[in-house]
Amino acid sequence: MSTRAQVLELAILGRLSESPTHGYEIRKHLNATLGAFQTLSYGSLYPALKSLTTKGYIAASASEPGSSAGRRGKIVYELTGAGRAHLEDALASAGPAAWDDEAFDVRFTLFAETDATTRLRILEGRRARMVERMDMLRQSFGRTSRRMDDYTRELARHGLEQVEREVEWLEKVIDTERGTRGPLDLRPAAAAAHDHADAAGDPVHADTTNKEQA
């Protein structure tokens, strides 16, 4: 299964954890709230619903028939016990996939159901990823901007500014999660990793520990 398909299934389970509903409402919710699914089609949604039903994570049942003669009722989807357990396991994970571009928006919308330690680890991981991307874009822009035409240069600047704004936003959210004030360390990810290269196993956790001890 592709990463996008996995993220879509997680988003569906997250929506159904709030209340049972039908496919139209699921699609409308995802298109309105999740950037990764702004163009979500029924051709993507219904295979995902079928897959989740086959796995036993959701159950489908017919609602009351429509008012018009012969009109069928809509299919209502509901989270099962197995689906809720699967969702809880998924929300407890905080590996690199959780802060990838495809998954981060979905995971963030489910933070109300995610424990604080996992939330912070995902945020720290996303921040490290975006700081690294920001540094790469700055270096690339500095090397090549003089060779660009005005429109290409402006587009490259716009892309860099978007990443810079996300880093700034992540700083604020992380500060809120930690209950602290002030900017966090904005060094390139490689430099930060060098400082705690001898720490055990978990670079994100080690980065957090080093900063708290500073």
C-alpha positions as CSV (number, residue, x, y, z in Angstrom):
1,M,0.0,0.0,0.0
2,S,1.3,3.5,-0.9
3,T,2.1,6.1,1.7
4,R,-0.8,8.3,0.5
5,A,-3.2,5.4,0.8
6,Q,-2.1,4.7,4.3
7,V,-2.5,8.4,5.2
8,L,-5.9,8.5,3.7
9,E,-7.0,5.5,5.7
10,L,-5.7,7.1,8.9
11,A,-7.6,10.3,8.1
12,I,-10.8,8.4,7.5
13,L,-10.5,6.5,10.8
14,G,-9.8,9.8,12.6
15,R,-13.0,11.3,11.2
16,L,-15.1,8.3,12.0
17,S,-13.7,8.3,15.6
18,E,-15.8,11.4,16.1
19,S,-19.1,9.9,14.8
20,P,-20.5,7.6,12.2
21,T,-21.2,9.3,8.8
22,H,-21.5,8.6,5.1
23,G,-18.9,9.0,2.3
24,Y,-20.1,12.4,1.1
25,E,-19.5,13.9,4.5
26,I,-16.1,12.2,4.9
27,R,-15.0,13.6,1.6
28,K,-16.3,17.1,2.4
29,H,-14.5,17.0,5.8
30,L,-11.2,15.9,4.4
31,N,-11.3,18.4,1.5
32,A,-12.1,21.2,3.8
33,T,-9.5,20.5,6.6
34,L,-6.6,18.5,5.1
35,G,-4.3,20.1,2.6
36,A,-3.1,16.7,1.4
37,F,-6.7,15.8,0.3
38,Q,-8.0,19.0,-1.2
39,T,-8.6,17.2,-4.5
40,L,-9.7,13.9,-3.0
41,S,-12.1,12.2,-5.4
42,Y,-14.6,9.5,-4.8
43,G,-12.4,7.3,-7.0
44,S,-9.8,7.4,-4.2
45,L,-12.2,7.6,-1.2
46,Y,-14.4,4.6,-1.9
47,P,-11.6,2.1,-2.5
48,A,-10.1,3.2,0.9
49,L,-13.5,2.7,2.6
50,K,-13.8,-0.7,1.0
51,S,-10.3,-1.6,2.2
52,L,-11.0,-0.5,5.8
53,T,-14.3,-2.5,5.7
54,T,-12.5,-5.6,4.5
55,K,-9.9,-5.2,7.3
56,G,-12.7,-5.0,9.9
57,Y,-11.7,-1.4,10.9
58,I,-15.0,0.1,9.9
59,A,-18.5,-1.2,9.3
60,A,-21.0,-0.1,6.7
61,S,-24.8,-0.1,7.0
62,A,-27.7,1.5,5.2
63,S,-29.3,4.5,6.7
64,E,-33.1,5.3,6.5
65,P,-34.4,5.2,2.9
66,G,-34.7,8.5,1.0
67,S,-38.0,10.3,0.8
68,S,-38.4,9.7,-2.9
69,A,-40.1,6.5,-3.9
70,G,-37.5,3.8,-4.7
71,R,-34.6,5.9,-3.5
72,R,-32.0,4.1,-1.5
73,G,-30.7,5.3,1.8
74,K,-27.1,6.4,2.1
75,I,-24.4,4.0,3.4
76,V,-23.2,5.0,6.8
77,Y,-19.7,4.1,8.0
78,E,-18.8,3.5,11.6
79,L,-15.6,2.8,13.4
80,T,-15.4,-0.7,14.9
81,G,-13.5,-1.8,18.1
82,A,-10.7,-3.2,15.9
83,G,-10.6,0.1,14.0
84,R,-10.4,2.2,17.2
85,A,-7.5,0.0,18.5
86,H,-5.7,0.3,15.1
87,L,-6.2,4.1,15.2
88,E,-4.8,4.3,18.8
89,D,-1.7,2.3,17.7
90,A,-1.2,4.5,14.7
91,L,-1.5,7.7,16.7
92,A,1.1,6.4,19.2
93,S,3.7,6.0,16.5
94,A,6.2,8.9,15.9
95,G,8.6,7.6,13.2
96,P,9.9,9.7,10.3
97,A,6.8,8.9,8.2
98,A,4.7,10.9,10.7
99,W,6.4,14.2,9.7
100,D,6.6,13.6,6.0
101,D,4.8,16.0,3.7
102,E,2.0,13.6,3.0
103,A,1.3,12.6,6.6
104,F,2.0,15.6,8.8
105,D,-1.2,17.5,8.1
106,V,-3.3,14.5,8.9
107,R,-1.3,13.7,12.1
108,F,-1.6,17.3,13.2
109,T,-5.4,17.3,12.9
110,L,-5.4,14.2,15.1
111,F,-3.2,15.8,17.9
112,A,-6.2,16.1,20.2
113,E,-6.2,12.3,20.3
114,T,-2.4,12.0,20.5
115,D,-0.4,11.9,23.8
116,A,1.9,14.9,24.5
117,T,5.2,13.0,24.2
118,T,4.2,11.8,20.7
119,R,3.0,15.2,19.6
120,L,6.2,16.8,20.6
121,R,8.3,14.2,18.9
122,I,6.4,14.6,15.7
123,L,6.7,18.4,15.9
124,E,10.4,18.2,16.6
125,G,10.9,15.8,13.7
126,R,8.9,18.0,11.3
127,R,10.9,21.0,12.4
128,A,14.3,19.3,11.8
129,R,13.1,18.2,8.4
130,M,12.0,21.7,7.5
131,V,15.1,23.4,8.9
132,E,17.2,21.1,6.7
133,R,15.1,21.9,3.7
134,M,15.3,25.6,4.4
135,D,19.1,25.5,4.6
136,M,19.3,23.6,1.3
137,L,17.0,26.1,-0.4
138,R,18.9,29.0,0.9
139,Q,22.2,27.6,-0.3
140,S,20.7,26.7,-3.7
141,F,19.2,30.2,-4.1
142,G,22.4,31.8,-3.2
143,R,24.3,29.8,-5.8
144,T,21.9,30.0,-8.7
145,S,19.6,33.1,-8.3
146,R,21.9,35.3,-10.4
147,R,21.4,32.9,-13.3
148,M,17.6,32.9,-13.1
149,D,15.2,35.1,-14.9
150,D,13.1,37.4,-12.8
151,Y,10.1,35.1,-12.7
152,T,12.0,31.9,-11.8
153,R,13.9,33.8,-9.1
154,E,10.7,35.1,-7.6
155,L,9.2,31.6,-7.6
156,A,12.3,30.2,-5.9
157,R,12.1,33.1,-3.3
158,H,8.4,32.3,-2.7
159,G,9.2,28.6,-2.1
160,L,11.9,29.5,0.4
161,E,9.6,32.0,2.2
162,Q,7.0,29.3,2.6
163,V,9.4,27.0,4.2
164,E,10.7,29.8,6.5
165,R,7.2,30.6,7.6
166,E,6.5,26.9,8.4
167,V,9.7,26.7,10.5
168,E,8.6,29.9,12.4
169,W,5.1,28.4,12.9
170,L,6.5,25.1,14.1
171,E,8.7,27.0,16.6
172,K,5.6,28.6,18.1
173,V,3.7,25.3,18.3
174,I,6.6,23.6,19.9
175,D,7.0,26.4,22.4
176,T,3.3,26.0,23.3
177,E,3.7,22.2,23.7
178,R,6.7,22.6,25.9
179,G,5.3,25.5,27.9
180,T,8.5,27.5,27.2
181,R,9.3,30.8,25.6
182,G,11.8,31.8,23.0
183,P,13.1,30.4,19.8
184,L,14.6,26.9,19.7
185,D,17.9,26.1,18.1
186,L,17.7,26.8,14.4
187,R,21.0,25.3,13.4
188,P,21.1,23.0,10.4
189,A,19.9,19.5,11.3
190,A,23.4,18.1,10.5
191,A,25.0,20.4,13.0
192,A,22.5,19.5,15.7
193,A,22.9,15.8,15.0
194,H,26.7,16.1,15.4
195,D,26.2,17.5,18.9
196,H,24.4,14.5,20.1
197,A,25.9,11.8,17.8
198,D,26.8,9.8,20.9
199,A,23.3,9.8,22.4
200,A,21.4,6.6,22.3
201,G,19.2,5.7,19.3
202,D,16.7,8.5,18.9
203,P,18.0,11.8,17.3
204,V,14.8,13.7,17.9
205,H,14.7,12.7,21.6
206,A,18.4,13.4,22.0
207,D,18.0,16.9,20.5
208,T,15.2,17.6,22.9
209,T,17.2,16.4,25.9
210,N,20.3,18.5,25.0
211,K,18.2,21.6,24.7
212,E,16.5,21.1,28.0
213,Q,19.8,20.6,29.7
214,A,21.3,23.8,28.2
